[in-house]
Amino acid sequence: MPIAKINKMSINITFPDGNVRQYEAGVTGLEIAKSISEGLARHVLAAKVDGVVKDLSATITEDATINFLKWDDAEGKNTFWHSSAHLMAEAVESLFPGVKFWVGPALEKGFYYDIDLGDTRLTEEDLTKLEKKMSELAKKNEEFVHKAMPKDEAIAYFTEKGDEYKLDLLQNLKDGTISFYTQGDFTDLCRGPHIPHTGFIKAIKRTNIAGAYWKGDEKNKQLTRIYGITFPNQKELDEYLVLLEEAKKRDHRKLGKELELFAFSEKVGMGLPLWLPKGAMLRERLQQFLQKAQIESGYLPVITPHIGHKNLYVTSGHYEKYGKDSFQPIKTPQEGEEFLLKPMNCPHHCEIYKTSPRSYKDLPLRLAEFGTVYRYEQHGELHGLTRVRGFTQDDAHLFCMPGQVKEEFKTVIDLVLYVFRSLGFTDYTAQISLRDKEDRSKYIGSDENWEKAEQAIIEAAAEKGLTTVTEYGEAAFYGPKLDFMVKDAIGRKWQLGTIQVDYNLPERFELTYIGEDNARHRPVMIHRAPFGSMERFIAVLTEHCAGKFPLWLTPTQVKLLPISDKFLPYTESVLKQLKKADIRAEIDDRNEKIGKKIRDTELAKIPYMLVIGEKEVAEGKAAVRRQGKGDIGTKLIEEIIADLRQEIEEKAGN
């Protein structure tokens, strides 16, 4: 009897250009890539199917959209580096049998893996061997093979292996969702996706090693965190290493010490910066710059205490969120009375709002404060000024009616862009963070208010011509937000500037205003911070400009360099003229040769030098040198002052 031929169902695959092709159900991403061209298939790392990144070996059984991810795609790099973390783990296990693994995620640049090495302490020789072993394994073109496993089998596997870290991860996973990947002799609990095989990884560099507490908890065992980065060719690795060296030169911790901006003291406490005179002047200028812009935009300054009653933060919800992992309550002699170091400024501003009855005519009300807050960051998380325990936010809270949200957003966007423009940040995108499309359970407030707020943000960003990306599920539980992602001078991304809509705190603090209808209504609260925090912003700015701050901002704008002591009286008279014109200047009156004075001033990154000798004194002039550019000519003092004032006013956005 003849066997009937089984016809497989056809499915439609839609490509990014809108073109549609038919394939048999069960086709893989790799097969689709090969059907287009062998060249494409050789360079594809993963496939994005209906918006979800998947292995190229994953089958597609229904109509779908597909987008092939290569190295140039952010999600392609993420998949590449996640696979590289598995490769590193395989190399570690082959060199140190019996080690245990926690997690190994991809980062924005590279990857890491947290590893329990037992009593082993890695040496530089060990790390060199690790890089070599990774290269050896990569050349084997080992496939990343996916396998689903019942939960009891997964538990049995890691129990036999004696890996309590993976067993801990399994506790929170449901049966039927346990996913493993194997390459070579290494198997790991992992959701994926991964690149097809290790052969794509051509260039490898271990970049750092650090301690990391298991689950980020200081009470747990400290694991070894090994960082690395990989590339599909050696040329890109070489370019990255050059960039890494440039980043080291720009490190704000190094420059902060050299330029005498800030310091840390163990006696004062970890994560609590001390601002030195020059750093304090820099910070003061930044604060004055933003305060002036805020006053012009209708903000009202307020000041609140560094501590608050515990009940304030219980009401706001911050105690529930930060209480356990924050500084412990401060007890007073009064029985049961407890205060907290202020973790946020917003609860205090809500109480300021409540000091008077508010009418719709009072709104929007914009309250601004450079308020210092305190959060307990773990020792291992502290990093210069970018992660500290005490920091000052350029905080403001705008209380408005729902119909005013869009216009308020636009004015805040203007302020953020003014800050970026004045400080030389020109490459940025705005991330619109909205609710999860499906799961609305984790958000508070009515759908109507959410839809209004989300639409207001989307329209405001569009009307301001911002380059935007939209991320669903990234909204705060109390409202949508707009975050500015800025690239610095060497291409690194930083989150600077945020605007958030909040329905939560007005509800918790029972804030109201009397509307035109004479009834009580709930205001909407907008949080905004163009700098974010003074500490972190100054760290990013220092690295962005490599310590060469804009003229209007730099602590010392001009250094006067007399060639000998006999020219000091004239030099001092020039200093008086500069100070009278509100130009910050100093005299280098050391008994040193002029060449050394110039070199030292260059190293101190002072923008201008005025060299004064016999000719300059006779003509009422000074020889002008620009930092990094050398001699730019001899000018009358009046001309120099006019030029400096013009540059200061232009760069300050005045």
C-alpha positions in Angstrom: 0.0 0.0 0.0 1.5 3.4 -1.0 2.5 5.7 1.8 0.7 9.1 1.6 3.0 12.1 1.3 2.7 14.5 4.3 2.6 18.1 3.2 4.1 20.5 5.8 2.2 23.7 6.4 3.6 26.8 4.9 4.1 30.0 7.0 4.7 33.6 6.0 8.0 35.3 7.1 8.0 39.1 6.9 11.4 40.8 6.6 12.2 44.4 7.9 11.7 45.8 4.4 8.2 44.5 4.3 9.0 41.7 1.9 7.2 38.4 2.6 8.5 34.9 1.8 6.9 31.5 2.4 8.7 28.7 4.2 7.8 25.3 5.7 6.7 25.4 9.3 9.6 24.4 11.6 12.1 26.3 9.6 15.0 27.8 11.6 16.4 31.3 11.5 19.7 30.0 10.1 17.9 28.2 7.2 16.0 31.4 6.4 19.3 33.4 6.4 20.9 30.8 4.1 17.9 31.0 1.7 18.8 34.7 1.3 22.6 34.3 0.9 25.4 32.2 2.3 27.2 35.4 3.1 24.4 36.6 5.3 24.3 33.3 7.1 28.0 33.5 7.9 27.6 36.8 9.7 24.3 36.4 11.5 24.5 36.0 15.3 20.9 35.6 16.3 17.4 36.3 15.0 14.7 38.6 16.3 11.4 36.8 15.8 8.3 38.8 16.5 10.4 41.1 18.6 12.0 38.4 20.7 15.7 37.5 20.2 16.2 33.8 19.6 18.9 31.3 18.7 19.3 30.8 15.0 18.6 27.1 15.6 15.2 27.8 17.1 12.3 26.7 14.9 9.5 29.0 13.7 6.1 27.3 13.4 3.8 30.2 12.7 3.7 33.4 10.6 6.3 35.8 12.0 8.4 38.8 11.4 12.2 38.3 11.4 15.2 40.6 11.8 18.7 39.2 11.6 21.1 40.5 14.2 24.7 41.0 13.4 27.7 42.4 15.3 26.7 46.0 14.5 23.3 45.6 16.3 23.2 46.2 20.0 21.2 43.0 20.6 23.7 41.1 18.4 26.6 42.3 20.6 24.6 41.4 23.8 24.1 37.9 22.5 27.8 37.7 21.5 29.0 38.8 24.9 26.5 36.6 26.8 27.9 33.6 24.8 31.4 34.8 25.6 30.6 34.7 29.3 29.8 31.0 28.9 33.0 30.5 27.0 34.9 32.1 29.9 33.1 29.8 32.4 34.1 26.8 30.3 37.7 27.9 30.4 37.7 28.5 34.1 36.1 25.1 34.8 38.7 23.4 32.6 41.6 25.1 34.5 40.1 24.9 38.0 37.9 21.7 38.2 35.2 21.9 40.9 34.6 25.6 40.8 31.0 26.9 41.2 29.2 29.5 39.2 26.6 32.2 40.0 25.6 34.4 37.1 27.4 35.7 34.0 25.5 38.4 32.2 26.4 40.6 29.2 27.1 44.2 29.9 26.9 47.3 27.7 30.6 46.6 27.0 31.6 43.0 27.5 30.5 40.6 30.2 31.4 39.1 33.6 30.9 35.9 35.5 30.7 35.5 39.3 32.6 32.4 40.4 33.3 30.6 43.6 36.9 29.5 43.3 37.1 28.0 46.8 40.5 28.7 48.3 42.1 29.5 45.0 43.4 33.0 44.5 44.0 34.0 40.9 47.4 35.2 39.9 48.3 37.3 36.8 49.7 34.1 35.4 46.4 32.3 35.9 44.5 35.1 34.1 46.9 34.9 31.2 46.2 31.2 31.0 42.5 31.9 31.1 42.7 34.1 28.1 44.7 31.5 26.2 42.3 28.7 27.1 39.3 30.8 26.0 41.1 31.3 22.6 41.8 27.6 22.3 38.1 26.7 23.0 36.8 29.4 20.7 38.8 27.9 17.8 37.0 24.6 18.2 33.8 26.1 16.9 31.8 24.5 19.7 28.0 24.8 19.1 25.8 26.3 21.7 23.2 23.5 22.1 19.9 24.3 23.8 18.0 21.7 25.9 14.9 21.9 28.1 14.9 19.8 31.2 12.3 18.9 33.9 13.0 20.7 37.2 13.7 17.5 39.1 16.3 16.5 36.6 17.9 19.9 36.7 18.0 19.8 40.5 19.5 16.3 40.4 22.2 17.6 37.9 23.4 20.5 40.0 23.1 18.5 43.3 25.5 15.9 41.8 27.7 18.7 40.7 27.5 20.3 44.2 26.7 23.8 42.9 24.5 25.4 45.5 24.4 28.7 43.5 22.6 27.1 40.6 20.3 25.2 42.9 19.4 28.6 44.5 18.5 29.9 41.0 16.3 26.9 40.3 14.2 27.5 43.4 12.4 30.5 41.7 11.9 28.7 38.3 8.8 26.8 37.4 8.8 23.3 36.0 8.6 23.4 32.3 10.8 26.6 32.1 14.2 25.0 32.9 16.6 25.8 30.1 20.2 24.6 29.6 22.9 25.4 27.1 25.9 23.2 26.5 29.1 24.1 24.5 31.9 21.6 24.5 32.2 20.1 28.0 30.4 23.0 29.8 26.7 23.0 30.6 25.0 26.0 32.3 21.5 26.9 33.4 20.5 29.6 31.0 17.5 31.1 29.1 19.7 32.1 26.2 19.8 33.1 23.4 23.3 32.4 22.1 25.4 32.7 19.0 25.6 29.5 16.8 29.1 28.5 17.9 32.2 29.8 19.6 34.1 30.3 16.3 32.6 33.8 15.9 34.7 34.8 18.9 38.1 35.8 17.4 39.6 38.3 19.9 39.5 38.0 23.7 40.6 40.2 26.6 40.2 39.8 30.3 39.6 43.4 31.5 39.3 43.3 35.3 38.8 41.2 38.4 37.0 42.1 41.5 35.2 40.7 44.5 31.4 40.5 44.5 29.1 39.4 47.3 26.7 36.6 46.3 23.3 38.2 45.5 24.9 41.6 46.3 24.5 41.0 50.0 27.5 41.8 52.3 26.4 39.1 54.6 27.0 36.4 51.9 30.2 34.9 50.7 32.4 37.0 48.4 32.7 35.5 45.0 35.3 36.4 42.3 33.9 38.5 39.5 36.0 38.2 36.3 35.3 40.8 33.6 36.1 40.3 29.9 35.4 41.6 26.5 35.5 39.9 23.1 35.3 40.9 19.4 34.8 39.2 16.1 38.2 40.5 14.9 41.5 41.6 16.5 41.3 45.1 14.9 38.2 46.0 17.0 39.8 44.7 20.2 43.0 46.8 19.5 40.8 49.9 19.0 38.9 49.1 22.2 42.1 48.8 24.2 43.2 52.2 22.9 39.9 53.6 24.0 40.3 51.9 27.4 43.7 53.6 27.9 42.0 56.9 27.0 39.3 56.2 29.6 42.0 55.5 32.3 43.5 59.0 31.5 40.0 60.5 31.9 39.1 58.6 35.1 37.5 61.3 37.3 39.1 59.7 40.4 42.6 60.2 38.9 41.8 63.7 37.6 40.0 64.7 40.8 43.2 64.1 42.7 45.5 65.8 40.2 43.2 68.8 39.9 42.5 68.9 43.7 38.8 68.7 43.3 37.7 66.2 45.9 39.0 63.6 48.3 37.8 60.7 50.5 38.8 59.9 54.1 38.3 56.6 55.9 37.8 58.6 59.1 34.9 60.5 57.6 33.5 57.4 56.0 33.5 55.5 52.7 31.4 57.0 50.0 31.3 60.4 51.6 33.2 62.9 49.4 35.1 65.9 50.7 35.0 68.8 48.3 38.3 70.7 48.2 38.3 74.4 47.5 38.7 74.1 43.7 36.1 71.3 43.5 33.7 73.4 45.7 34.2 76.3 43.4 33.4 74.1 40.4 30.3 72.7 42.1 29.2 76.2 43.2 29.4 77.5 39.7 27.3 74.6 38.4 24.7 75.1 41.1 24.5 78.9 40.4 24.2 78.2 36.6 21.2 75.9 37.1 19.6 78.1 39.9 19.7 81.1 37.5 18.0 79.1 34.8 15.4 77.7 37.2 14.4 81.1 38.6 14.0 82.3 35.0 11.7 79.3 34.4 9.5 80.0 37.4 10.9 77.7 40.0 10.8 78.6 43.7 13.7 77.6 45.9 13.1 75.6 49.0 15.4 74.0 51.7 14.6 70.9 53.7 16.4 69.2 56.6 18.9 66.4 56.2 16.8 64.1 58.4 13.1 63.4 58.7 10.8 61.6 61.0 10.5 57.9 60.2 6.7 58.3 59.7 7.4 60.7 56.8 9.1 58.0 54.8 6.6 55.3 55.9 3.9 57.5 54.3 5.9 58.0 51.1 6.8 54.4 50.8 10.6 55.0 50.9 11.0 53.3 54.2 9.5 50.1 52.7 11.7 50.5 49.7 15.0 51.6 51.3 14.6 51.0 55.0 16.1 47.6 55.3 19.1 48.3 53.2 19.6 52.0 54.2 21.2 53.7 57.2 19.5 52.6 60.3 17.0 54.9 62.1 18.3 57.6 64.5 16.7 57.1 67.9 16.2 60.1 70.2 15.8 60.3 74.0 12.1 60.5 73.4 10.6 56.9 73.7 9.6 55.6 70.3 10.8 58.6 68.3 12.9 57.8 65.3 14.4 59.8 62.5 16.0 58.8 59.2 18.8 60.3 57.1 16.9 61.7 54.1 16.9 59.2 51.2 14.8 61.4 48.9 13.7 65.0 48.8 10.2 64.5 47.4 8.3 63.6 50.7 9.6 66.9 52.2 8.4 68.8 49.1 5.0 67.2 49.4 4.8 68.6 53.0 5.7 72.0 51.7 2.9 71.8 49.2 0.5 71.1 52.1 1.5 74.2 54.1 -1.2 76.2 52.2 -4.5 75.5 50.5 -3.9 75.3 46.8 -6.1 76.5 43.9 -5.9 75.7 40.2 -4.7 79.3 39.9 -1.5 78.3 41.9 -0.6 75.5 39.6 1.8 74.6 38.3 3.8 75.0 41.5 7.5 74.4 40.9 9.7 73.7 44.0 13.4 73.3 43.5 16.2 72.3 46.0 19.8 71.2 45.8 19.1 68.7 48.5 21.6 66.3 50.0 20.3 62.7 50.5 21.9 59.6 52.0 21.6 56.0 50.9 23.6 53.0 52.2 25.5 51.6 49.3 27.6 48.5 49.9 31.3 48.8 50.1 31.9 46.9 46.8 29.4 49.1 44.9 31.1 52.4 45.8 33.0 54.0 43.0 34.5 57.5 43.1 31.8 60.1 42.7 29.5 58.0 40.6 28.4 55.7 43.5 28.5 57.4 46.9 26.5 57.3 50.1 25.8 61.0 50.4 25.0 63.1 47.3 23.2 66.3 46.4 20.4 66.1 43.9 19.4 69.1 41.7 15.9 68.1 42.6 12.6 69.8 41.7 9.0 68.8 42.0 6.3 70.3 39.9 2.7 70.1 41.0 0.3 70.5 38.2 -3.2 69.7 36.9 -3.4 66.7 34.5 -4.0 68.9 31.6 -0.7 70.8 32.3 1.6 67.7 32.2 2.5 68.0 28.6 3.5 71.7 28.7 5.4 71.2 31.9 7.3 68.3 30.3 8.2 70.5 27.4 9.6 73.2 29.6 11.7 70.7 31.6 13.0 69.2 28.3 14.1 72.7 27.3 15.9 73.1 30.6 17.7 69.7 30.2 18.8 70.5 26.7 20.0 73.9 27.8 22.2 72.2 30.4 23.5 69.7 27.8 24.2 72.5 25.3 26.1 74.6 27.8 28.3 71.8 28.9 29.2 70.3 25.5 26.9 67.2 25.6 25.7 67.0 22.0 25.1 63.2 21.4 22.0 62.0 23.3 18.8 60.0 22.9 15.7 60.2 25.1 14.2 56.9 26.4 10.4 57.0 26.8 9.7 54.4 29.6 6.1 53.2 29.5 4.0 50.6 31.2 4.2 46.9 30.3 1.7 46.3 27.5 0.2 43.2 29.1 0.8 43.2 32.9 -0.8 46.3 34.4 -1.0 44.9 38.0 2.3 46.5 39.2 1.2 50.1 38.4 -1.0 52.4 40.5 -3.4 55.0 39.2 -6.2 54.9 36.7 -5.8 53.8 33.1 -7.2 57.1 32.1 -4.5 59.1 33.9 -1.8 56.8 32.7 -2.9 57.1 29.1 -2.9 60.9 29.4 0.5 61.0 31.0 2.1 58.6 28.5 0.6 60.5 25.5 1.8 63.8 27.0 5.4 62.5 27.2 5.3 61.0 23.7 3.9 64.2 22.2 6.2 66.5 24.2 9.3 64.5 23.0 8.1 64.6 19.4 7.3 68.3 19.5 10.8 69.0 20.8 12.3 67.0 18.0 14.1 64.5 20.3 15.6 61.3 19.0 13.7 58.7 21.1 13.5 55.0 21.9 10.5 53.6 23.6 10.8 50.9 26.3 7.7 49.1 27.5 7.7 47.9 31.1 10.4 50.4 32.1 8.0 52.9 33.7 8.2 53.5 37.4 5.3 51.9 39.3 3.9 55.4 39.9 4.1 56.8 36.4 5.9 57.0 33.0 9.2 58.8 32.6 11.7 60.2 30.2 15.4 59.5 30.7 18.2 61.1 28.7 21.0 58.8 27.6 24.2 60.8 26.8 27.3 59.7 25.0 30.5 61.3 26.2 33.5 62.3 24.1 34.8 58.8 23.8 31.5 57.2 23.1 30.4 55.8 26.5 26.8 56.1 27.5 25.6 57.7 30.7 22.1 58.3 32.0 21.9 62.1 32.7 18.7 63.9 33.3 15.4 62.4 34.1 11.7 63.5 34.1 9.1 61.3 35.9 5.4 61.6 36.3 4.0 60.5 39.7 0.5 59.8 40.8 1.6 57.9 43.8 2.9 60.5 46.2 0.0 63.0 45.7 -2.3 60.1 46.7 -0.2 59.0 49.7 0.1 62.5 51.0 -3.5 63.4 50.2 -2.5 66.5 48.1 -5.3 68.5 46.7 -6.2 71.7 44.9 -9.5 73.5 44.4 -10.5 73.4 40.7 -12.5 75.8 38.6 -15.6 73.7 39.6 -14.9 74.5 43.3 -14.3 70.8 44.0 -11.1 69.1 45.3 -8.8 67.4 42.8 -5.6 65.5 43.0 -2.5 67.2 41.4 0.0 65.3 39.3 3.6 65.4 40.5 6.6 65.7 38.1 10.0 64.8 39.4 13.0 66.2 37.5 16.7 66.4 37.8 18.8 67.6 34.8 22.1 66.8 36.6 20.8 63.8 38.5 23.2 64.3 41.3 26.0 66.9 41.6 28.5 64.2 42.4 27.8 61.9 39.5 27.3 64.7 37.0 30.7 66.2 37.9 32.3 62.8 37.6 30.8 62.3 34.1 31.6 65.9 33.0 35.2 65.5 34.2 35.7 62.4 32.1 33.8 63.9 29.1 36.1 66.9 28.9 39.2 65.1 30.4 39.4 67.7 33.1 39.5 70.6 30.7 36.3 72.3 31.9 34.6 75.0 29.9 36.1 78.5 30.6 33.0 79.7 32.5 33.1 76.7 34.8 36.7 76.0 35.5 37.9 77.0 39.0 41.0 78.9 37.7 40.5 80.5 34.3 43.8 82.3 33.9 47.4 81.8 35.3 49.7 84.8 35.2 53.3 83.8 34.6 55.9 86.6 35.2 59.3 85.7 33.6 61.1 87.1 36.7 60.3 88.8 40.0 61.0 92.3 38.7 57.8 92.0 36.6 55.6 91.1 39.7 54.3 94.6 40.3 52.9 94.8 36.8 51.6 91.2 37.0 49.8 92.0 40.2 48.1 95.1 38.6 47.0 92.8 35.7 45.6 90.4 38.3 43.5 93.2 39.9 42.1 94.1 36.4 41.1 90.5 35.8 39.4 90.1 39.2 37.5 93.4 38.7 36.2 91.9 35.4 35.1 88.8 37.4 37.8 86.5 35.9 39.3 84.0 38.2 43.1 84.3 38.0 46.2 83.4 39.9 49.9 84.3 39.8 52.6 81.7 39.6 55.4 83.6 41.4 57.6 80.6 42.0 61.4 81.0 41.4 61.2 78.7 38.4 62.1 79.0 34.7 59.2 80.1 32.5 59.3 76.7 30.6 58.5 74.8 33.8 55.8 77.3 34.8 54.1 76.7 31.4 54.4 72.9 31.6 52.9 72.9 35.1 50.1 75.2 34.1 49.3 72.9 31.1 49.2 69.8 33.4 46.9 71.7 35.8 44.5 72.1 32.7 44.1 75.9 33.3 42.6 77.3 30.1 44.7 80.5 29.6 48.2 81.6 30.5 49.4 85.2 30.4 53.2 85.3 30.1 54.7 88.7 31.2 58.2 89.9 30.4 60.0 93.2 29.8 58.3 93.9 26.4 54.8 93.2 27.7 55.3 95.5 30.7 56.6 98.3 28.4 53.6 98.0 26.0 50.8 97.3 28.6 50.3 93.8 27.2 50.6 90.1 27.9 51.6 87.1 25.7 48.5 84.8 25.6 48.8 81.0 25.6 45.8 78.7 25.2 45.8 75.3 27.0 46.7 72.7 24.5 47.2 75.2 21.6 50.2 77.2 22.6 51.0 80.8 21.8 48.1 82.8 20.3 49.7 86.2 20.3 50.4 89.3 22.4 47.5 91.6 23.2 46.6 94.6 25.3 45.1 93.7 28.7 41.8 95.4 27.8 41.6 93.2 24.7 42.4 90.0 26.6 39.7 90.8 29.2 37.1 91.5 26.4 37.9 88.2 24.7 37.7 86.2 27.9 34.4 87.8 28.9 32.9 87.1 25.5 33.9 83.4 25.7 32.7 83.0 29.2 29.3 84.5 28.4 28.8 82.5 25.2 29.8 79.2 26.7 27.6 79.7 29.7 24.6 80.0 27.4 24.0 83.7 28.4 
